[in-house]
């Protein structure tokens, strides 16, 4: 593969979608080939799974949740991300496998390594090189949500466990994570992430 893959991560209301879109737009304006993706979703199959996972009145058990996320992610990796990387594009993800490690592994108590194993086979090596963790207090994050989905609507306790999960992942893989204060102005956050990506990916050897 000759492209690069980065993912925006964080709890509900951290600004992942907005920052991911902003980063992709700036990179494209500077002449980079960029493929933005979102999880769950990004493919016909993934979007159908997304509706099941996020509809506010849905009934999904923790293990069903983990398996559905893994299925949508495997399809996205095979249909979109792997071909984009092979073509030399930069992939900017709105969430990634690290969301499952934090949400289902820690937040749901299924175990980080167990959830990692569930996802690894389907991803077949398609793993983000860089994870940009947008850190925000759970109280602030939930207040930012205009409309809660099924997971966001579960409240503060889950979001606090997930926030702790992301911090544990960042501490365990410091070379892969960039932690950013999501309370900073949007333009500053986007500019910082873009600067890190350009510095890292235009001066390093392709993956």
FIVEXNU-980421 format. One record per residue (C-alpha): residue number from 1; y, z, x. Coordinates in steps of 0.2 Angstrom, whole numbers, plus 5000, padded with zeros to 4 digits. Last residue first. Layout:
- NUM / Y / Z / X
...
//
This chain:
- 207 / 5011 / 5022 / 5016
- 206 / 5026 / 5012 / 5024
- 205 / 5033 / 5018 / 5041
- 204 / 5048 / 5029 / 5040
- 203 / 5067 / 5025 / 5042
- 202 / 5070 / 5016 / 5026
- 201 / 5059 / 5028 / 5016
- 200 / 5065 / 5045 / 5022
- 199 / 5084 / 5042 / 5023
- 198 / 5084 / 5032 / 5007
- 197 / 5074 / 5045 / 4998
- 196 / 5085 / 5059 / 5004
- 195 / 5101 / 5050 / 5000
- 194 / 5095 / 5045 / 4983
- 193 / 5090 / 5063 / 4979
- 192 / 5107 / 5070 / 4984
- 191 / 5117 / 5057 / 4975
- 190 / 5107 / 5060 / 4959
- 189 / 5110 / 5079 / 4960
- 188 / 5129 / 5077 / 4964
- 187 / 5131 / 5065 / 4950
- 186 / 5122 / 5077 / 4938
- 185 / 5133 / 5092 / 4942
- 184 / 5123 / 5106 / 4949
- 183 / 5113 / 5117 / 4938
- 182 / 5097 / 5107 / 4943
- 181 / 5097 / 5116 / 4960
- 180 / 5086 / 5104 / 4970
- 179 / 5069 / 5108 / 4978
- 178 / 5062 / 5094 / 4989
- 177 / 5043 / 5095 / 4989
- 176 / 5030 / 5086 / 5000
- 175 / 5033 / 5095 / 5017
- 174 / 5034 / 5112 / 5008
- 173 / 5017 / 5110 / 5000
- 172 / 5011 / 5128 / 4996
- 171 / 5029 / 5134 / 4993
- 170 / 5032 / 5120 / 4982
- 169 / 5016 / 5123 / 4972
- 168 / 5020 / 5141 / 4970
- 167 / 5038 / 5137 / 4964
- 166 / 5031 / 5125 / 4951
- 165 / 5019 / 5138 / 4945
- 164 / 5032 / 5151 / 4943
- 163 / 5042 / 5139 / 4933
- 162 / 5027 / 5135 / 4922
- 161 / 5024 / 5154 / 4919
- 160 / 5042 / 5156 / 4914
- 159 / 5041 / 5141 / 4903
- 158 / 5026 / 5148 / 4894
- 157 / 5034 / 5164 / 4891
- 156 / 5050 / 5156 / 4885
- 155 / 5045 / 5146 / 4870
- 154 / 5031 / 5136 / 4863
- 153 / 5043 / 5123 / 4857
- 152 / 5044 / 5114 / 4874
- 151 / 5025 / 5111 / 4872
- 150 / 5025 / 5103 / 4855
- 149 / 5042 / 5094 / 4857
- 148 / 5059 / 5103 / 4856
- 147 / 5074 / 5093 / 4850
- 146 / 5091 / 5095 / 4859
- 145 / 5084 / 5104 / 4874
- 144 / 5098 / 5111 / 4885
- 143 / 5095 / 5129 / 4878
- 142 / 5077 / 5128 / 4884
- 141 / 5082 / 5124 / 4901
- 140 / 5096 / 5137 / 4902
- 139 / 5084 / 5151 / 4897
- 138 / 5070 / 5144 / 4909
- 137 / 5082 / 5145 / 4924
- 136 / 5083 / 5128 / 4933
- 135 / 5075 / 5121 / 4948
- 134 / 5073 / 5102 / 4948
- 133 / 5058 / 5099 / 4959
- 132 / 5059 / 5083 / 4968
- 131 / 5041 / 5078 / 4973
- 130 / 5039 / 5066 / 4987
- 129 / 5023 / 5056 / 4992
- 128 / 5017 / 5056 / 4974
- 127 / 4999 / 5053 / 4973
- 126 / 4989 / 5037 / 4969
- 125 / 4973 / 5042 / 4979
- 124 / 4960 / 5038 / 4966
- 123 / 4971 / 5044 / 4952
- 122 / 4957 / 5045 / 4940
- 121 / 4946 / 5055 / 4952
- 120 / 4960 / 5067 / 4957
- 119 / 4965 / 5072 / 4939
- 118 / 4951 / 5084 / 4935
- 117 / 4950 / 5090 / 4953
- 116 / 4969 / 5095 / 4952
- 115 / 4966 / 5104 / 4936
- 114 / 4952 / 5114 / 4943
- 113 / 4962 / 5117 / 4959
- 112 / 4977 / 5124 / 4949
- 111 / 4967 / 5135 / 4937
- 110 / 4966 / 5134 / 4918
- 109 / 4978 / 5147 / 4915
- 108 / 4989 / 5138 / 4903
- 107 / 5005 / 5140 / 4912
- 106 / 4996 / 5139 / 4929
- 105 / 4984 / 5124 / 4929
- 104 / 4990 / 5117 / 4913
- 103 / 5008 / 5117 / 4915
- 102 / 5010 / 5118 / 4934
- 101 / 4996 / 5108 / 4940
- 100 / 4998 / 5096 / 4925
- 99 / 5016 / 5094 / 4930
- 98 / 5011 / 5091 / 4948
- 97 / 5001 / 5075 / 4942
- 96 / 5018 / 5067 / 4938
- 95 / 5034 / 5069 / 4929
- 94 / 5048 / 5056 / 4927
- 93 / 5042 / 5045 / 4941
- 92 / 5052 / 5034 / 4953
- 91 / 5041 / 5020 / 4961
- 90 / 5048 / 5011 / 4975
- 89 / 5041 / 4993 / 4976
- 88 / 5031 / 4985 / 4990
- 87 / 5020 / 4975 / 4979
- 86 / 5005 / 4986 / 4983
- 85 / 5016 / 5001 / 4977
- 84 / 5020 / 4992 / 4961
- 83 / 5001 / 4987 / 4958
- 82 / 4996 / 5005 / 4961
- 81 / 5009 / 5012 / 4949
- 80 / 5007 / 5001 / 4934
- 79 / 4990 / 4998 / 4927
- 78 / 4979 / 5010 / 4938
- 77 / 4991 / 5024 / 4940
- 76 / 4997 / 5023 / 4922
- 75 / 4979 / 5023 / 4915
- 74 / 4975 / 5038 / 4926
- 73 / 4990 / 5047 / 4920
- 72 / 4986 / 5044 / 4902
- 71 / 4968 / 5051 / 4904
- 70 / 4974 / 5066 / 4915
- 69 / 4987 / 5071 / 4901
- 68 / 4973 / 5069 / 4888
- 67 / 4961 / 5080 / 4899
- 66 / 4973 / 5094 / 4902
- 65 / 4979 / 5094 / 4883
- 64 / 4961 / 5095 / 4877
- 63 / 4958 / 5109 / 4889
- 62 / 4973 / 5119 / 4883
- 61 / 4968 / 5115 / 4864
- 60 / 4979 / 5102 / 4855
- 59 / 4985 / 5104 / 4837
- 58 / 5000 / 5094 / 4834
- 57 / 5015 / 5099 / 4823
- 56 / 5028 / 5096 / 4836
- 55 / 5021 / 5079 / 4841
- 54 / 5020 / 5080 / 4860
- 53 / 5002 / 5077 / 4865
- 52 / 4996 / 5066 / 4852
- 51 / 5012 / 5055 / 4853
- 50 / 5010 / 5054 / 4872
- 49 / 4992 / 5048 / 4870
- 48 / 4998 / 5033 / 4861
- 47 / 5011 / 5030 / 4874
- 46 / 4998 / 5031 / 4888
- 45 / 4987 / 5018 / 4880
- 44 / 5001 / 5006 / 4879
- 43 / 5007 / 5010 / 4896
- 42 / 5021 / 5020 / 4903
- 41 / 5016 / 5036 / 4894
- 40 / 5014 / 5054 / 4898
- 39 / 5022 / 5054 / 4910
- 38 / 5036 / 5042 / 4914
- 37 / 5038 / 5027 / 4925
- 36 / 5053 / 5018 / 4935
- 35 / 5049 / 5003 / 4946
- 34 / 5062 / 5000 / 4959
- 33 / 5064 / 4985 / 4971
- 32 / 5079 / 4991 / 4982
- 31 / 5095 / 4981 / 4982
- 30 / 5108 / 4995 / 4982
- 29 / 5110 / 4993 / 4963
- 28 / 5092 / 4996 / 4961
- 27 / 5093 / 5013 / 4970
- 26 / 5107 / 5018 / 4960
- 25 / 5098 / 5014 / 4944
- 24 / 5082 / 5022 / 4949
- 23 / 5091 / 5038 / 4954
- 22 / 5100 / 5039 / 4937
- 21 / 5085 / 5036 / 4927
- 20 / 5075 / 5049 / 4936
- 19 / 5090 / 5061 / 4935
- 18 / 5091 / 5059 / 4916
- 17 / 5072 / 5060 / 4913
- 16 / 5070 / 5076 / 4924
- 15 / 5085 / 5085 / 4917
- 14 / 5078 / 5103 / 4919
- 13 / 5077 / 5105 / 4900
- 12 / 5058 / 5108 / 4900
- 11 / 5052 / 5114 / 4917
- 10 / 5053 / 5104 / 4933
- 9 / 5048 / 5088 / 4941
- 8 / 5055 / 5071 / 4947
- 7 / 5042 / 5061 / 4956
- 6 / 5043 / 5050 / 4971
- 5 / 5031 / 5035 / 4976
- 4 / 5034 / 5023 / 4990
- 3 / 5028 / 5005 / 4993
- 2 / 5018 / 4996 / 5006
- 1 / 5000 / 5000 / 5000
//
